[in-house]
Amino acid sequence: MATVVTTVRRSFSTHWYAWAMVLPVVIVLAVLVGYPLGKGIYLSFTDANEANVARTIGVNHIEATYKSVGLDNYWKVLSGQEGHFYPRLGWTVVWTASCVFLHYTIGLGLALLLNRPMRFRALYRVLLILPWAVPAFVATFSWRLMFNEKYGVLNAFLTKLGLGSVDWLGDATLQKVSAVAVNVWLGVPFMMVAVLGGLQSIPRELHEAAEMDGATPWQRFVHVTLPGLRSVSGTVILLGVIWTFNMFQVIYLLIGQGAGSESEILVTYAYRLAFQGIRDYAGSATYGILILSLLLVFAVFYRRMLGRSEKEGVAVR
């Protein structure tokens, strides 16, 4: 312990300017991230709800009466006694995998098209980035209007074709399809821009050498383009998984109060526990910590897998 303190003191005296520059960021992160996270961890070990937390009613202040329950909340959730975690986890995984897959594949296809010489390429890039530039809540509400059963554009188009209107946001399956469609529309531009940057960083000489060796376009794509995009792809897919797993606004704003148990993902259910009905703060905090833990475990294993594949790729070369 003394050695650590001595090392920190020596570092501070030598690099005091760097410490001074970093300190404001550390303070902001501690206030905005550290304190809420610590509070959430603490609440997850209690039975806190709206009936036993501290509150003020008029001029009367009621003290908190909740108590520690240890790991009971985690046991109830993970053992299935609570009955909601695993069904929502399954849909959350399907939601995340389908959205990220479509994000990446469509973004990759558009990036390949925009990386080629064509007329009005700059205009196409601007138009394709627009969904990313529009605030997510504005775009989601716009899509909600288009999905409206009576007055929506989509049902008006289907009616014109003689197919009849569809209750996009009323049926559980169609709710899921609609949510995936909206999230894909919102997320593709980011993937496209990131992958396009990766494509432009691949030396053109590699493609030219492969073409001179008689490689077909597909072979050049598999053996030159995809390996050249490995580092970019690994990063954007990881970010996409984290963002999509926690994509609260699309599910909540698109479906709103009509979201049934089959359409809710983990983060929207955690919100409902804390802010709707009988507010279960301990249960919501437990869900939040479990979501964080799942994403941390995934990130660690995913990065290790990427590191192993990169080493194998270097060894093959």
C-alpha positions as CSV (number, residue, x, y, z in Angstrom):
1,M,0.0,0.0,0.0
2,A,2.8,2.4,0.9
3,T,4.5,1.6,-2.4
4,V,1.3,2.5,-4.3
5,V,1.0,5.8,-2.4
6,T,4.6,6.6,-3.1
7,T,4.2,5.9,-6.8
8,V,1.1,8.1,-7.0
9,R,2.8,11.0,-5.2
10,R,5.9,10.7,-7.5
11,S,3.7,10.6,-10.6
12,F,1.7,13.6,-9.4
13,S,4.8,15.7,-8.6
14,T,6.3,14.8,-12.0
15,H,3.2,15.1,-14.2
16,W,1.1,17.6,-12.2
17,Y,0.0,19.4,-15.4
18,A,-1.5,16.2,-16.9
19,W,-3.2,15.4,-13.6
20,A,-4.7,18.9,-13.6
21,M,-6.0,18.5,-17.1
22,V,-7.6,15.1,-16.3
23,L,-9.1,16.1,-13.0
24,P,-12.2,17.9,-14.3
25,V,-13.1,14.9,-16.5
26,V,-12.7,12.6,-13.6
27,I,-14.9,14.7,-11.4
28,V,-17.6,15.0,-14.1
29,L,-17.5,11.2,-14.7
30,A,-17.7,10.5,-11.0
31,V,-20.7,12.7,-10.6
32,L,-22.6,11.7,-13.7
33,V,-21.6,8.0,-13.9
34,G,-19.9,6.9,-10.7
35,Y,-22.5,8.1,-8.2
36,P,-25.6,6.8,-10.1
37,L,-23.8,3.5,-10.7
38,G,-22.9,3.2,-7.0
39,K,-26.4,4.1,-6.0
40,G,-27.9,1.5,-8.3
41,I,-25.6,-1.2,-7.0
42,Y,-26.6,-0.3,-3.4
43,L,-30.4,-0.3,-4.2
44,S,-30.1,-3.7,-5.9
45,F,-29.3,-5.2,-2.5
46,T,-32.3,-3.6,-0.8
47,D,-36.1,-3.9,-1.0
48,A,-36.6,-0.2,-1.9
49,N,-39.9,0.8,-3.5
50,E,-42.1,3.8,-3.5
51,A,-43.7,2.8,-0.2
52,N,-40.5,2.7,1.9
53,V,-38.1,5.3,0.4
54,A,-37.6,8.7,1.9
55,R,-40.2,11.2,0.6
56,T,-41.8,14.6,1.5
57,I,-45.5,15.0,1.5
58,G,-46.5,18.6,2.1
59,V,-44.5,19.8,5.1
60,N,-44.0,16.2,6.4
61,H,-40.8,14.4,5.7
62,I,-41.0,10.6,5.9
63,E,-37.7,8.7,6.4
64,A,-36.7,5.7,4.4
65,T,-37.6,2.3,5.9
66,Y,-36.2,0.0,3.3
67,K,-33.6,-2.6,4.4
68,S,-30.9,-4.7,2.9
69,V,-31.9,-8.1,1.5
70,G,-28.5,-9.3,0.3
71,L,-28.6,-11.2,-3.0
72,D,-32.4,-12.0,-2.8
73,N,-33.2,-9.7,-5.8
74,Y,-30.6,-11.3,-8.0
75,W,-31.7,-14.8,-6.9
76,K,-35.4,-14.1,-7.7
77,V,-34.5,-12.8,-11.2
78,L,-31.8,-15.3,-12.2
79,S,-33.7,-18.3,-10.7
80,G,-36.8,-17.5,-12.7
81,Q,-39.0,-16.8,-9.7
82,E,-39.7,-13.3,-10.9
83,G,-40.8,-14.8,-14.3
84,H,-39.9,-11.9,-16.6
85,F,-36.2,-11.9,-17.0
86,Y,-35.5,-14.8,-19.4
87,P,-38.3,-14.2,-21.9
88,R,-37.3,-10.5,-22.2
89,L,-33.6,-11.5,-22.4
90,G,-34.4,-13.9,-25.3
91,W,-36.2,-11.1,-27.2
92,T,-33.4,-8.6,-26.3
93,V,-30.8,-10.9,-27.8
94,V,-32.9,-11.5,-30.9
95,W,-33.5,-7.8,-31.3
96,T,-29.8,-6.9,-30.8
97,A,-28.5,-9.6,-33.2
98,S,-31.0,-8.9,-36.0
99,C,-30.6,-5.1,-35.8
100,V,-26.7,-5.3,-35.7
101,F,-26.6,-7.8,-38.5
102,L,-28.8,-5.6,-40.7
103,H,-27.0,-2.5,-39.7
104,Y,-23.6,-4.0,-40.7
105,T,-24.7,-5.8,-43.9
106,I,-26.7,-2.9,-45.3
107,G,-24.1,-0.4,-44.2
108,L,-21.3,-2.4,-45.8
109,G,-23.3,-2.7,-49.1
110,L,-23.9,1.1,-49.2
111,A,-20.3,1.8,-48.3
112,L,-19.1,-0.4,-51.1
113,L,-21.4,1.5,-53.5
114,L,-20.3,4.9,-52.3
115,N,-16.6,4.0,-52.4
116,R,-16.8,3.6,-56.2
117,P,-16.6,6.5,-58.6
118,M,-20.1,7.7,-59.6
119,R,-22.0,10.8,-60.4
120,F,-23.6,12.8,-57.5
121,R,-21.7,10.6,-55.0
122,A,-21.4,13.5,-52.5
123,L,-25.2,14.1,-52.7
124,Y,-25.9,10.4,-52.1
125,R,-23.6,10.5,-49.0
126,V,-25.5,13.5,-47.6
127,L,-28.9,11.9,-48.2
128,L,-27.9,8.6,-46.6
129,I,-26.5,10.3,-43.5
130,L,-29.7,12.3,-42.9
131,P,-31.4,9.6,-40.8
132,W,-28.4,9.7,-38.4
133,A,-28.5,13.5,-38.2
134,V,-32.2,13.6,-37.2
135,P,-32.7,13.3,-33.4
136,A,-33.8,9.7,-32.6
137,F,-37.0,10.8,-30.8
138,V,-38.1,12.9,-33.8
139,A,-37.5,10.1,-36.2
140,T,-39.2,7.6,-34.0
141,F,-42.3,9.7,-33.6
142,S,-42.4,10.2,-37.4
143,W,-42.3,6.5,-38.0
144,R,-45.0,6.1,-35.4
145,L,-47.2,8.4,-37.4
146,M,-46.5,6.4,-40.6
147,F,-47.3,3.1,-38.7
148,N,-50.7,4.5,-37.5
149,E,-53.5,2.0,-38.3
150,K,-56.0,4.6,-39.5
151,Y,-54.0,7.6,-40.8
152,G,-50.5,6.2,-41.5
153,V,-48.8,6.4,-44.9
154,L,-48.0,2.7,-45.0
155,N,-51.6,1.6,-44.5
156,A,-52.8,4.2,-47.0
157,F,-50.4,2.7,-49.5
158,L,-51.6,-0.8,-48.7
159,T,-55.2,0.3,-49.0
160,K,-54.4,1.7,-52.5
161,L,-53.1,-1.7,-53.4
162,G,-56.3,-3.3,-52.1
163,L,-54.5,-5.2,-49.3
164,G,-56.2,-3.5,-46.4
165,S,-54.7,-1.8,-43.4
166,V,-52.4,-3.5,-40.9
167,D,-52.3,-2.9,-37.1
168,W,-48.5,-2.4,-37.1
169,L,-48.3,-1.3,-33.4
170,G,-51.1,-3.4,-32.0
171,D,-49.9,-6.9,-32.8
172,A,-47.0,-8.2,-30.8
173,T,-45.2,-9.7,-33.8
174,L,-45.7,-6.6,-35.9
175,Q,-44.5,-4.5,-33.0
176,K,-41.2,-6.3,-33.1
177,V,-40.9,-6.1,-36.9
178,S,-41.7,-2.4,-36.8
179,A,-39.2,-1.7,-34.0
180,V,-36.5,-3.5,-35.9
181,A,-37.3,-1.6,-39.1
182,V,-37.1,1.8,-37.4
183,N,-33.9,0.9,-35.5
184,V,-32.2,-0.3,-38.8
185,W,-33.2,2.9,-40.5
186,L,-31.6,4.9,-37.7
187,G,-28.5,2.8,-37.3
188,V,-27.4,2.1,-40.9
189,P,-25.9,5.6,-41.6
190,F,-23.4,5.2,-38.7
191,M,-22.3,1.8,-40.0
192,M,-22.0,3.1,-43.5
193,V,-19.8,6.0,-42.5
194,A,-17.6,3.9,-40.3
195,V,-17.2,1.2,-42.9
196,L,-16.6,3.7,-45.7
197,G,-13.7,5.2,-43.7
198,G,-12.3,1.7,-43.3
199,L,-12.6,1.0,-47.1
200,Q,-10.8,4.2,-47.9
201,S,-7.9,3.2,-45.6
202,I,-7.3,-0.1,-47.5
203,P,-4.3,0.5,-49.9
204,R,-5.5,0.4,-53.5
205,E,-2.3,-1.5,-54.4
206,L,-3.7,-4.6,-52.7
207,H,-6.8,-4.7,-54.9
208,E,-4.6,-4.0,-58.0
209,A,-2.2,-6.8,-57.1
210,A,-5.1,-9.2,-56.5
211,E,-6.7,-8.3,-59.8
212,M,-3.4,-8.8,-61.6
213,D,-3.1,-12.3,-60.0
214,G,-6.5,-13.1,-61.6
215,A,-8.7,-12.8,-58.5
216,T,-12.4,-12.4,-59.2
217,P,-14.3,-9.5,-57.6
218,W,-15.8,-11.9,-55.0
219,Q,-12.3,-13.2,-54.1
220,R,-11.0,-9.7,-53.8
221,F,-13.9,-8.8,-51.5
222,V,-13.3,-11.9,-49.3
223,H,-9.5,-11.9,-49.2
224,V,-8.7,-8.2,-49.4
225,T,-11.7,-6.1,-48.4
226,L,-13.0,-8.0,-45.4
227,P,-9.5,-8.6,-43.8
228,G,-8.8,-4.9,-44.3
229,L,-12.0,-4.0,-42.5
230,R,-11.4,-6.4,-39.5
231,S,-10.4,-3.7,-37.0
232,V,-13.1,-1.3,-38.0
233,S,-15.8,-4.0,-38.2
234,G,-14.8,-5.3,-34.8
235,T,-15.2,-1.9,-33.2
236,V,-18.4,-0.8,-34.8
237,I,-20.1,-4.2,-34.2
238,L,-19.2,-4.0,-30.5
239,L,-20.5,-0.4,-30.3
240,G,-23.6,-1.5,-32.2
241,V,-24.3,-4.4,-29.8
242,I,-24.0,-2.1,-26.7
243,W,-26.2,0.7,-28.2
244,T,-28.8,-1.7,-29.5
245,F,-29.0,-3.8,-26.4
246,N,-29.8,-0.5,-24.5
247,M,-31.9,1.1,-27.3
248,F,-34.6,2.4,-25.0
249,Q,-36.1,5.2,-27.1
250,V,-37.1,3.2,-30.2
251,I,-39.0,0.5,-28.2
252,Y,-40.6,2.9,-25.8
253,L,-41.4,5.9,-28.1
254,L,-42.6,3.8,-31.0
255,I,-44.8,1.3,-29.0
256,G,-45.2,3.3,-25.8
257,Q,-47.8,2.1,-23.3
258,G,-48.9,-0.5,-25.9
259,A,-45.7,-2.5,-25.5
260,G,-46.7,-6.0,-24.3
261,S,-44.4,-8.3,-22.4
262,E,-43.4,-9.9,-25.7
263,S,-42.2,-6.6,-27.2
264,E,-40.3,-5.2,-24.2
265,I,-36.5,-5.5,-24.0
266,L,-34.7,-5.6,-20.7
267,V,-34.0,-1.9,-20.5
268,T,-37.6,-0.8,-21.1
269,Y,-38.8,-3.3,-18.5
270,A,-36.3,-1.9,-16.0
271,Y,-37.7,1.6,-16.7
272,R,-41.3,0.4,-16.2
273,L,-40.4,-1.1,-12.9
274,A,-39.0,2.2,-11.7
275,F,-41.4,4.7,-13.1
276,Q,-44.8,3.0,-13.8
277,G,-47.3,1.3,-11.5
278,I,-46.0,0.3,-8.1
279,R,-42.5,1.6,-8.4
280,D,-40.0,-1.1,-7.6
281,Y,-36.6,0.7,-7.4
282,A,-34.7,-2.3,-6.1
283,G,-36.0,-4.5,-9.0
284,S,-35.2,-1.8,-11.6
285,A,-31.7,-1.4,-10.1
286,T,-31.2,-5.2,-10.2
287,Y,-32.1,-5.3,-13.9
288,G,-29.8,-2.4,-14.6
289,I,-26.8,-4.1,-12.9
290,L,-27.6,-7.4,-14.7
291,I,-27.7,-5.5,-18.1
292,L,-24.4,-3.9,-17.3
293,S,-22.9,-7.3,-16.3
294,L,-24.1,-9.0,-19.5
295,L,-22.6,-6.3,-21.7
296,L,-19.3,-6.3,-19.8
297,V,-19.0,-10.1,-20.2
298,F,-19.9,-9.9,-23.9
299,A,-17.4,-7.1,-24.5
300,V,-14.5,-9.0,-22.8
301,F,-15.1,-12.2,-24.6
302,Y,-15.7,-10.4,-27.9
303,R,-12.4,-8.5,-27.7
304,R,-10.6,-11.7,-26.8
305,M,-12.1,-13.4,-29.8
306,L,-11.1,-10.5,-32.0
307,G,-7.6,-10.5,-30.7
308,R,-7.3,-14.3,-31.2
309,S,-8.5,-14.0,-34.8
310,E,-6.1,-11.1,-35.6
311,K,-3.2,-13.2,-34.3
312,E,-4.3,-16.1,-36.4
313,G,-4.6,-13.8,-39.4
314,V,-1.1,-12.5,-38.9
315,A,0.3,-16.0,-38.5
316,V,-1.4,-17.1,-41.7
317,R,0.1,-14.2,-43.6
